[in-house]
Amino acid sequence: MTRCLGAIIKEGKKHICQHTLYHCINCGSVGCDQHSFSQCSNQGFLYCKCLVCGTNGQSKIFYSDD
């Protein structure tokens, strides 16, 4: 499983996200799943809904070949 390296700005401080990365089965988009919009610079999903194609519940955990 690969962790998200996107930036989260909270209380004026920048943090690395570290949430699990997912990929959309429908369109191939990769990003983390957050519970609010624009929480992470690499956010790809909002409550399991892909932010690129709008498909809901069609994501799998992303595994890197590295």
mmCIF file of the N, C-alpha and C atoms, coordinates in Angstrom:
data_MODEL
# 
_entry.id   MODEL 
# 
loop_
_atom_site.group_PDB 
_atom_site.id 
_atom_site.type_symbol 
_atom_site.label_atom_id 
_atom_site.label_alt_id 
_atom_site.label_comp_id 
_atom_site.label_asym_id 
_atom_site.label_entity_id 
_atom_site.label_seq_id 
_atom_site.pdbx_PDB_ins_code 
_atom_site.Cartn_x 
_atom_site.Cartn_y 
_atom_site.Cartn_z 
_atom_site.occupancy 
_atom_site.B_iso_or_equiv 
_atom_site.pdbx_formal_charge 
_atom_site.auth_seq_id 
_atom_site.auth_comp_id 
_atom_site.auth_asym_id 
_atom_site.auth_atom_id 
_atom_site.pdbx_PDB_model_num 
ATOM 1   N N  . MET A 1 1  ? 0.847   -1.159 0.000   1.00 0.00 ? 1  MET A N  1 
ATOM 2   C CA . MET A 1 1  ? 0.000   0.000  0.000   1.00 0.00 ? 1  MET A CA 1 
ATOM 3   C C  . MET A 1 1  ? 0.901   1.233  0.000   1.00 0.00 ? 1  MET A C  1 
ATOM 4   N N  . THR A 1 2  ? 0.485   2.241  -0.741  1.00 0.00 ? 2  THR A N  1 
ATOM 5   C CA . THR A 1 2  ? 1.254   3.469  -0.875  1.00 0.00 ? 2  THR A CA 1 
ATOM 6   C C  . THR A 1 2  ? 0.572   4.589  -0.097  1.00 0.00 ? 2  THR A C  1 
ATOM 7   N N  . ARG A 1 3  ? 1.376   5.411  0.556   1.00 0.00 ? 3  ARG A N  1 
ATOM 8   C CA . ARG A 1 3  ? 0.867   6.527  1.348   1.00 0.00 ? 3  ARG A CA 1 
ATOM 9   C C  . ARG A 1 3  ? 0.929   7.820  0.547   1.00 0.00 ? 3  ARG A C  1 
ATOM 10  N N  . CYS A 1 4  ? -0.035  8.685  0.781   1.00 0.00 ? 4  CYS A N  1 
ATOM 11  C CA . CYS A 1 4  ? -0.127  9.970  0.101   1.00 0.00 ? 4  CYS A CA 1 
ATOM 12  C C  . CYS A 1 4  ? 0.950   10.928 0.620   1.00 0.00 ? 4  CYS A C  1 
ATOM 13  N N  . LEU A 1 5  ? 1.614   11.600 -0.303  1.00 0.00 ? 5  LEU A N  1 
ATOM 14  C CA . LEU A 1 5  ? 2.636   12.584 0.051   1.00 0.00 ? 5  LEU A CA 1 
ATOM 15  C C  . LEU A 1 5  ? 2.145   14.007 -0.178  1.00 0.00 ? 5  LEU A C  1 
ATOM 16  N N  . GLY A 1 6  ? 0.837   14.157 -0.344  1.00 0.00 ? 6  GLY A N  1 
ATOM 17  C CA . GLY A 1 6  ? 0.246   15.477 -0.541  1.00 0.00 ? 6  GLY A CA 1 
ATOM 18  C C  . GLY A 1 6  ? 0.355   16.335 0.702   1.00 0.00 ? 6  GLY A C  1 
ATOM 19  N N  . ALA A 1 7  ? 0.188   17.631 0.513   1.00 0.00 ? 7  ALA A N  1 
ATOM 20  C CA . ALA A 1 7  ? 0.307   18.590 1.619   1.00 0.00 ? 7  ALA A CA 1 
ATOM 21  C C  . ALA A 1 7  ? -1.051  18.928 2.204   1.00 0.00 ? 7  ALA A C  1 
ATOM 22  N N  . ILE A 1 8  ? -1.095  18.957 3.514   1.00 0.00 ? 8  ILE A N  1 
ATOM 23  C CA . ILE A 1 8  ? -2.271  19.417 4.249   1.00 0.00 ? 8  ILE A CA 1 
ATOM 24  C C  . ILE A 1 8  ? -1.832  20.629 5.067   1.00 0.00 ? 8  ILE A C  1 
ATOM 25  N N  . ILE A 1 9  ? -2.555  21.729 4.922   1.00 0.00 ? 9  ILE A N  1 
ATOM 26  C CA . ILE A 1 9  ? -2.270  22.928 5.707   1.00 0.00 ? 9  ILE A CA 1 
ATOM 27  C C  . ILE A 1 9  ? -3.323  23.008 6.805   1.00 0.00 ? 9  ILE A C  1 
ATOM 28  N N  . LYS A 1 10 ? -2.873  22.924 8.023   1.00 0.00 ? 10 LYS A N  1 
ATOM 29  C CA . LYS A 1 10 ? -3.785  22.951 9.164   1.00 0.00 ? 10 LYS A CA 1 
ATOM 30  C C  . LYS A 1 10 ? -3.213  23.890 10.211  1.00 0.00 ? 10 LYS A C  1 
ATOM 31  N N  . GLU A 1 11 ? -4.016  24.833 10.630  1.00 0.00 ? 11 GLU A N  1 
ATOM 32  C CA . GLU A 1 11 ? -3.616  25.823 11.628  1.00 0.00 ? 11 GLU A CA 1 
ATOM 33  C C  . GLU A 1 11 ? -2.324  26.529 11.222  1.00 0.00 ? 11 GLU A C  1 
ATOM 34  N N  . GLY A 1 12 ? -2.191  26.813 9.927   1.00 0.00 ? 12 GLY A N  1 
ATOM 35  C CA . GLY A 1 12 ? -1.053  27.543 9.397   1.00 0.00 ? 12 GLY A CA 1 
ATOM 36  C C  . GLY A 1 12 ? 0.221   26.734 9.227   1.00 0.00 ? 12 GLY A C  1 
ATOM 37  N N  . LYS A 1 13 ? 0.167   25.428 9.487   1.00 0.00 ? 13 LYS A N  1 
ATOM 38  C CA . LYS A 1 13 ? 1.337   24.565 9.358   1.00 0.00 ? 13 LYS A CA 1 
ATOM 39  C C  . LYS A 1 13 ? 1.107   23.525 8.280   1.00 0.00 ? 13 LYS A C  1 
ATOM 40  N N  . LYS A 1 14 ? 2.155   23.231 7.528   1.00 0.00 ? 14 LYS A N  1 
ATOM 41  C CA . LYS A 1 14 ? 2.087   22.251 6.437   1.00 0.00 ? 14 LYS A CA 1 
ATOM 42  C C  . LYS A 1 14 ? 2.513   20.879 6.955   1.00 0.00 ? 14 LYS A C  1 
ATOM 43  N N  . HIS A 1 15 ? 1.688   19.865 6.658   1.00 0.00 ? 15 HIS A N  1 
ATOM 44  C CA . HIS A 1 15 ? 1.952   18.491 7.058   1.00 0.00 ? 15 HIS A CA 1 
ATOM 45  C C  . HIS A 1 15 ? 1.849   17.580 5.840   1.00 0.00 ? 15 HIS A C  1 
ATOM 46  N N  . ILE A 1 16 ? 2.539   16.452 5.868   1.00 0.00 ? 16 ILE A N  1 
ATOM 47  C CA . ILE A 1 16 ? 2.380   15.425 4.835   1.00 0.00 ? 16 ILE A CA 1 
ATOM 48  C C  . ILE A 1 16 ? 1.134   14.615 5.186   1.00 0.00 ? 16 ILE A C  1 
ATOM 49  N N  . CYS A 1 17 ? 0.302   14.339 4.198   1.00 0.00 ? 17 CYS A N  1 
ATOM 50  C CA . CYS A 1 17 ? -0.989  13.687 4.408   1.00 0.00 ? 17 CYS A CA 1 
ATOM 51  C C  . CYS A 1 17 ? -0.862  12.298 5.038   1.00 0.00 ? 17 CYS A C  1 
ATOM 52  N N  . GLN A 1 18 ? -0.132  11.389 4.405   1.00 0.00 ? 18 GLN A N  1 
ATOM 53  C CA . GLN A 1 18 ? 0.090   10.017 4.871   1.00 0.00 ? 18 GLN A CA 1 
ATOM 54  C C  . GLN A 1 18 ? -1.140  9.107  4.831   1.00 0.00 ? 18 GLN A C  1 
ATOM 55  N N  . HIS A 1 19 ? -2.266  9.559  4.260   1.00 0.00 ? 19 HIS A N  1 
ATOM 56  C CA . HIS A 1 19 ? -3.420  8.665  4.097   1.00 0.00 ? 19 HIS A CA 1 
ATOM 57  C C  . HIS A 1 19 ? -3.132  7.659  2.986   1.00 0.00 ? 19 HIS A C  1 
ATOM 58  N N  . THR A 1 20 ? -3.872  6.594  2.952   1.00 0.00 ? 20 THR A N  1 
ATOM 59  C CA . THR A 1 20 ? -3.733  5.577  1.921   1.00 0.00 ? 20 THR A CA 1 
ATOM 60  C C  . THR A 1 20 ? -4.129  6.155  0.560   1.00 0.00 ? 20 THR A C  1 
ATOM 61  N N  . LEU A 1 21 ? -3.360  5.800  -0.480  1.00 0.00 ? 21 LEU A N  1 
ATOM 62  C CA . LEU A 1 21 ? -3.716  6.201  -1.843  1.00 0.00 ? 21 LEU A CA 1 
ATOM 63  C C  . LEU A 1 21 ? -4.638  5.163  -2.459  1.00 0.00 ? 21 LEU A C  1 
ATOM 64  N N  . TYR A 1 22 ? -5.591  5.627  -3.251  1.00 0.00 ? 22 TYR A N  1 
ATOM 65  C CA . TYR A 1 22 ? -6.534  4.767  -3.959  1.00 0.00 ? 22 TYR A CA 1 
ATOM 66  C C  . TYR A 1 22 ? -6.495  5.112  -5.439  1.00 0.00 ? 22 TYR A C  1 
ATOM 67  N N  . HIS A 1 23 ? -6.911  4.154  -6.275  1.00 0.00 ? 23 HIS A N  1 
ATOM 68  C CA . HIS A 1 23 ? -7.089  4.477  -7.690  1.00 0.00 ? 23 HIS A CA 1 
ATOM 69  C C  . HIS A 1 23 ? -8.501  4.116  -8.107  1.00 0.00 ? 23 HIS A C  1 
ATOM 70  N N  . CYS A 1 24 ? -9.051  4.935  -9.005  1.00 0.00 ? 24 CYS A N  1 
ATOM 71  C CA . CYS A 1 24 ? -10.416 4.749  -9.489  1.00 0.00 ? 24 CYS A CA 1 
ATOM 72  C C  . CYS A 1 24 ? -10.423 3.667  -10.556 1.00 0.00 ? 24 CYS A C  1 
ATOM 73  N N  . ILE A 1 25 ? -11.259 2.679  -10.386 1.00 0.00 ? 25 ILE A N  1 
ATOM 74  C CA . ILE A 1 25 ? -11.372 1.591  -11.355 1.00 0.00 ? 25 ILE A CA 1 
ATOM 75  C C  . ILE A 1 25 ? -11.944 2.104  -12.670 1.00 0.00 ? 25 ILE A C  1 
ATOM 76  N N  . ASN A 1 26 ? -12.781 3.117  -12.612 1.00 0.00 ? 26 ASN A N  1 
ATOM 77  C CA . ASN A 1 26 ? -13.449 3.645  -13.798 1.00 0.00 ? 26 ASN A CA 1 
ATOM 78  C C  . ASN A 1 26 ? -12.520 4.489  -14.676 1.00 0.00 ? 26 ASN A C  1 
ATOM 79  N N  . CYS A 1 27 ? -11.797 5.458  -14.082 1.00 0.00 ? 27 CYS A N  1 
ATOM 80  C CA . CYS A 1 27 ? -10.998 6.387  -14.901 1.00 0.00 ? 27 CYS A CA 1 
ATOM 81  C C  . CYS A 1 27 ? -9.493  6.299  -14.661 1.00 0.00 ? 27 CYS A C  1 
ATOM 82  N N  . GLY A 1 28 ? -9.048  5.596  -13.622 1.00 0.00 ? 28 GLY A N  1 
ATOM 83  C CA . GLY A 1 28 ? -7.628  5.440  -13.343 1.00 0.00 ? 28 GLY A CA 1 
ATOM 84  C C  . GLY A 1 28 ? -7.005  6.538  -12.502 1.00 0.00 ? 28 GLY A C  1 
ATOM 85  N N  . SER A 1 29 ? -7.786  7.511  -12.082 1.00 0.00 ? 29 SER A N  1 
ATOM 86  C CA . SER A 1 29 ? -7.280  8.601  -11.249 1.00 0.00 ? 29 SER A CA 1 
ATOM 87  C C  . SER A 1 29 ? -6.738  8.043  -9.929  1.00 0.00 ? 29 SER A C  1 
ATOM 88  N N  . VAL A 1 30 ? -5.658  8.658  -9.418  1.00 0.00 ? 30 VAL A N  1 
ATOM 89  C CA . VAL A 1 30 ? -5.041  8.225  -8.162  1.00 0.00 ? 30 VAL A CA 1 
ATOM 90  C C  . VAL A 1 30 ? -5.030  9.392  -7.180  1.00 0.00 ? 30 VAL A C  1 
ATOM 91  N N  . GLY A 1 31 ? -5.396  9.120  -5.936  1.00 0.00 ? 31 GLY A N  1 
ATOM 92  C CA . GLY A 1 31 ? -5.363  10.143 -4.894  1.00 0.00 ? 31 GLY A CA 1 
ATOM 93  C C  . GLY A 1 31 ? -5.859  9.572  -3.577  1.00 0.00 ? 31 GLY A C  1 
ATOM 94  N N  . CYS A 1 32 ? -5.785  10.375 -2.538  1.00 0.00 ? 32 CYS A N  1 
ATOM 95  C CA . CYS A 1 32 ? -6.265  9.931  -1.235  1.00 0.00 ? 32 CYS A CA 1 
ATOM 96  C C  . CYS A 1 32 ? -7.762  10.230 -1.100  1.00 0.00 ? 32 CYS A C  1 
ATOM 97  N N  . ASP A 1 33 ? -8.367  9.599  -0.120  1.00 0.00 ? 33 ASP A N  1 
ATOM 98  C CA . ASP A 1 33 ? -9.793  9.797  0.153   1.00 0.00 ? 33 ASP A CA 1 
ATOM 99  C C  . ASP A 1 33 ? -9.916  10.629 1.423   1.00 0.00 ? 33 ASP A C  1 
ATOM 100 N N  . GLN A 1 34 ? -10.596 11.760 1.329   1.00 0.00 ? 34 GLN A N  1 
ATOM 101 C CA . GLN A 1 34 ? -10.762 12.654 2.462   1.00 0.00 ? 34 GLN A CA 1 
ATOM 102 C C  . GLN A 1 34 ? -12.250 12.801 2.798   1.00 0.00 ? 34 GLN A C  1 
ATOM 103 N N  . HIS A 1 35 ? -12.520 13.346 3.965   1.00 0.00 ? 35 HIS A N  1 
ATOM 104 C CA . HIS A 1 35 ? -13.891 13.544 4.419   1.00 0.00 ? 35 HIS A CA 1 
ATOM 105 C C  . HIS A 1 35 ? -14.376 14.970 4.235   1.00 0.00 ? 35 HIS A C  1 
ATOM 106 N N  . SER A 1 36 ? -13.500 15.838 3.715   1.00 0.00 ? 36 SER A N  1 
ATOM 107 C CA . SER A 1 36 ? -13.911 17.191 3.358   1.00 0.00 ? 36 SER A CA 1 
ATOM 108 C C  . SER A 1 36 ? -13.137 17.603 2.111   1.00 0.00 ? 36 SER A C  1 
ATOM 109 N N  . PHE A 1 37 ? -13.713 18.486 1.315   1.00 0.00 ? 37 PHE A N  1 
ATOM 110 C CA . PHE A 1 37 ? -13.125 18.872 0.038   1.00 0.00 ? 37 PHE A CA 1 
ATOM 111 C C  . PHE A 1 37 ? -11.876 19.727 0.232   1.00 0.00 ? 37 PHE A C  1 
ATOM 112 N N  . SER A 1 38 ? -10.866 19.477 -0.578  1.00 0.00 ? 38 SER A N  1 
ATOM 113 C CA . SER A 1 38 ? -9.601  20.224 -0.616  1.00 0.00 ? 38 SER A CA 1 
ATOM 114 C C  . SER A 1 38 ? -8.811  20.182 0.680   1.00 0.00 ? 38 SER A C  1 
ATOM 115 N N  . GLN A 1 39 ? -8.933  19.118 1.424   1.00 0.00 ? 39 GLN A N  1 
ATOM 116 C CA . GLN A 1 39 ? -8.153  18.980 2.648   1.00 0.00 ? 39 GLN A CA 1 
ATOM 117 C C  . GLN A 1 39 ? -6.694  18.655 2.317   1.00 0.00 ? 39 GLN A C  1 
ATOM 118 N N  . CYS A 1 40 ? -6.446  17.944 1.205   1.00 0.00 ? 40 CYS A N  1 
ATOM 119 C CA . CYS A 1 40 ? -5.105  17.520 0.806   1.00 0.00 ? 40 CYS A CA 1 
ATOM 120 C C  . CYS A 1 40 ? -4.846  17.952 -0.637  1.00 0.00 ? 40 CYS A C  1 
ATOM 121 N N  . SER A 1 41 ? -3.606  18.319 -0.939  1.00 0.00 ? 41 SER A N  1 
ATOM 122 C CA . SER A 1 41 ? -3.254  18.741 -2.298  1.00 0.00 ? 41 SER A CA 1 
ATOM 123 C C  . SER A 1 41 ? -3.297  17.591 -3.302  1.00 0.00 ? 41 SER A C  1 
ATOM 124 N N  . ASN A 1 42 ? -3.328  16.348 -2.826  1.00 0.00 ? 42 ASN A N  1 
ATOM 125 C CA . ASN A 1 42 ? -3.377  15.176 -3.700  1.00 0.00 ? 42 ASN A CA 1 
ATOM 126 C C  . ASN A 1 42 ? -4.699  14.417 -3.539  1.00 0.00 ? 42 ASN A C  1 
ATOM 127 N N  . GLN A 1 43 ? -5.723  15.090 -3.083  1.00 0.00 ? 43 GLN A N  1 
ATOM 128 C CA . GLN A 1 43 ? -7.026  14.454 -2.867  1.00 0.00 ? 43 GLN A CA 1 
ATOM 129 C C  . GLN A 1 43 ? -7.618  14.006 -4.191  1.00 0.00 ? 43 GLN A C  1 
ATOM 130 N N  . GLY A 1 44 ? -8.032  12.735 -4.239  1.00 0.00 ? 44 GLY A N  1 
ATOM 131 C CA . GLY A 1 44 ? -8.661  12.198 -5.439  1.00 0.00 ? 44 GLY A CA 1 
ATOM 132 C C  . GLY A 1 44 ? -10.087 11.748 -5.207  1.00 0.00 ? 44 GLY A C  1 
ATOM 133 N N  . PHE A 1 45 ? -10.462 11.581 -3.929  1.00 0.00 ? 45 PHE A N  1 
ATOM 134 C CA . PHE A 1 45 ? -11.771 11.049 -3.584  1.00 0.00 ? 45 PHE A CA 1 
ATOM 135 C C  . PHE A 1 45 ? -12.360 11.814 -2.399  1.00 0.00 ? 45 PHE A C  1 
ATOM 136 N N  . LEU A 1 46 ? -13.664 11.916 -2.397  1.00 0.00 ? 46 LEU A N  1 
ATOM 137 C CA . LEU A 1 46 ? -14.402 12.519 -1.297  1.00 0.00 ? 46 LEU A CA 1 
ATOM 138 C C  . LEU A 1 46 ? -15.454 11.512 -0.876  1.00 0.00 ? 46 LEU A C  1 
ATOM 139 N N  . TYR A 1 47 ? -15.283 10.922 0.308   1.00 0.00 ? 47 TYR A N  1 
ATOM 140 C CA . TYR A 1 47 ? -16.166 9.844  0.774   1.00 0.00 ? 47 TYR A CA 1 
ATOM 141 C C  . TYR A 1 47 ? -16.350 8.774  -0.294  1.00 0.00 ? 47 TYR A C  1 
ATOM 142 N N  . CYS A 1 48 ? -15.251 8.290  -0.856  1.00 0.00 ? 48 CYS A N  1 
ATOM 143 C CA . CYS A 1 48 ? -15.209 7.199  -1.851  1.00 0.00 ? 48 CYS A CA 1 
ATOM 144 C C  . CYS A 1 48 ? -15.736 7.601  -3.225  1.00 0.00 ? 48 CYS A C  1 
ATOM 145 N N  . LYS A 1 49 ? -16.026 8.864  -3.462  1.00 0.00 ? 49 LYS A N  1 
ATOM 146 C CA . LYS A 1 49 ? -16.481 9.332  -4.770  1.00 0.00 ? 49 LYS A CA 1 
ATOM 147 C C  . LYS A 1 49 ? -15.311 9.986  -5.496  1.00 0.00 ? 49 LYS A C  1 
ATOM 148 N N  . CYS A 1 50 ? -15.013 9.501  -6.706  1.00 0.00 ? 50 CYS A N  1 
ATOM 149 C CA . CYS A 1 50 ? -13.901 10.030 -7.491  1.00 0.00 ? 50 CYS A CA 1 
ATOM 150 C C  . CYS A 1 50 ? -14.182 11.482 -7.881  1.00 0.00 ? 50 CYS A C  1 
ATOM 151 N N  . LEU A 1 51 ? -13.207 12.353 -7.640  1.00 0.00 ? 51 LEU A N  1 
ATOM 152 C CA . LEU A 1 51 ? -13.369 13.769 -7.962  1.00 0.00 ? 51 LEU A CA 1 
ATOM 153 C C  . LEU A 1 51 ? -13.141 14.060 -9.440  1.00 0.00 ? 51 LEU A C  1 
ATOM 154 N N  . VAL A 1 52 ? -12.621 13.085 -10.202 1.00 0.00 ? 52 VAL A N  1 
ATOM 155 C CA . VAL A 1 52 ? -12.390 13.273 -11.639 1.00 0.00 ? 52 VAL A CA 1 
ATOM 156 C C  . VAL A 1 52 ? -13.617 12.860 -12.444 1.00 0.00 ? 52 VAL A C  1 
ATOM 157 N N  . CYS A 1 53 ? -14.104 11.633 -12.235 1.00 0.00 ? 53 CYS A N  1 
ATOM 158 C CA . CYS A 1 53 ? -15.204 11.124 -13.064 1.00 0.00 ? 53 CYS A CA 1 
ATOM 159 C C  . CYS A 1 53 ? -16.539 11.040 -12.330 1.00 0.00 ? 53 CYS A C  1 
ATOM 160 N N  . GLY A 1 54 ? -16.531 11.208 -10.997 1.00 0.00 ? 54 GLY A N  1 
ATOM 161 C CA . GLY A 1 54 ? -17.775 11.199 -10.236 1.00 0.00 ? 54 GLY A CA 1 
ATOM 162 C C  . GLY A 1 54 ? -18.298 9.825  -9.854  1.00 0.00 ? 54 GLY A C  1 
ATOM 163 N N  . THR A 1 55 ? -17.577 8.760  -10.208 1.00 0.00 ? 55 THR A N  1 
ATOM 164 C CA . THR A 1 55 ? -18.011 7.415  -9.858  1.00 0.00 ? 55 THR A CA 1 
ATOM 165 C C  . THR A 1 55 ? -17.881 7.206  -8.353  1.00 0.00 ? 55 THR A C  1 
ATOM 166 N N  . ASN A 1 56 ? -18.880 6.589  -7.764  1.00 0.00 ? 56 ASN A N  1 
ATOM 167 C CA . ASN A 1 56 ? -18.902 6.369  -6.325  1.00 0.00 ? 56 ASN A CA 1 
ATOM 168 C C  . ASN A 1 56 ? -18.630 4.903  -5.999  1.00 0.00 ? 56 ASN A C  1 
ATOM 169 N N  . GLY A 1 57 ? -17.722 4.649  -5.053  1.00 0.00 ? 57 GLY A N  1 
ATOM 170 C CA . GLY A 1 57 ? -17.471 3.298  -4.566  1.00 0.00 ? 57 GLY A CA 1 
ATOM 171 C C  . GLY A 1 57 ? -16.705 2.405  -5.508  1.00 0.00 ? 57 GLY A C  1 
ATOM 172 N N  . GLN A 1 58 ? -16.025 2.943  -6.487  1.00 0.00 ? 58 GLN A N  1 
ATOM 173 C CA . GLN A 1 58 ? -15.277 2.129  -7.449  1.00 0.00 ? 58 GLN A CA 1 
ATOM 174 C C  . GLN A 1 58 ? -13.774 2.380  -7.326  1.00 0.00 ? 58 GLN A C  1 
ATOM 175 N N  . SER A 1 59 ? -13.249 2.338  -6.104  1.00 0.00 ? 59 SER A N  1 
ATOM 176 C CA . SER A 1 59 ? -11.820 2.562  -5.897  1.00 0.00 ? 59 SER A CA 1 
ATOM 177 C C  . SER A 1 59 ? -11.182 1.354  -5.235  1.00 0.00 ? 59 SER A C  1 
ATOM 178 N N  . LYS A 1 60 ? -9.882  1.200  -5.502  1.00 0.00 ? 60 LYS A N  1 
ATOM 179 C CA . LYS A 1 60 ? -9.085  0.147  -4.875  1.00 0.00 ? 60 LYS A CA 1 
ATOM 180 C C  . LYS A 1 60 ? -7.824  0.776  -4.320  1.00 0.00 ? 60 LYS A C  1 
ATOM 181 N N  . ILE A 1 61 ? -7.246  0.139  -3.315  1.00 0.00 ? 61 ILE A N  1 
ATOM 182 C CA . ILE A 1 61 ? -5.995  0.621  -2.758  1.00 0.00 ? 61 ILE A CA 1 
ATOM 183 C C  . ILE A 1 61 ? -4.921  0.578  -3.824  1.00 0.00 ? 61 ILE A C  1 
ATOM 184 N N  . PHE A 1 62 ? -4.136  1.647  -3.919  1.00 0.00 ? 62 PHE A N  1 
ATOM 185 C CA . PHE A 1 62 ? -3.083  1.784  -4.910  1.00 0.00 ? 62 PHE A CA 1 
ATOM 186 C C  . PHE A 1 62 ? -1.789  1.215  -4.349  1.00 0.00 ? 62 PHE A C  1 
ATOM 187 N N  . TYR A 1 63 ? -1.173  0.313  -5.130  1.00 0.00 ? 63 TYR A N  1 
ATOM 188 C CA . TYR A 1 63 ? 0.119   -0.264 -4.760  1.00 0.00 ? 63 TYR A CA 1 
ATOM 189 C C  . TYR A 1 63 ? 1.159   0.185  -5.755  1.00 0.00 ? 63 TYR A C  1 
ATOM 190 N N  . SER A 1 64 ? 2.250   0.756  -5.264  1.00 0.00 ? 64 SER A N  1 
ATOM 191 C CA . SER A 1 64 ? 3.328   1.241  -6.110  1.00 0.00 ? 64 SER A CA 1 
ATOM 192 C C  . SER A 1 64 ? 4.267   0.095  -6.437  1.00 0.00 ? 64 SER A C  1 
ATOM 193 N N  . ASP A 1 65 ? 4.904   0.152  -7.590  1.00 0.00 ? 65 ASP A N  1 
ATOM 194 C CA . ASP A 1 65 ? 5.877   -0.866 -7.984  1.00 0.00 ? 65 ASP A CA 1 
ATOM 195 C C  . ASP A 1 65 ? 7.236   -0.614 -7.366  1.00 0.00 ? 65 ASP A C  1 
ATOM 196 N N  . ASP A 1 66 ? 7.394   0.514  -6.676  1.00 0.00 ? 66 ASP A N  1 
ATOM 197 C CA . ASP A 1 66 ? 8.695   0.864  -6.077  1.00 0.00 ? 66 ASP A CA 1 
ATOM 198 C C  . ASP A 1 66 ? 9.035   -0.019 -4.922  1.00 0.00 ? 66 ASP A C  1 
# 
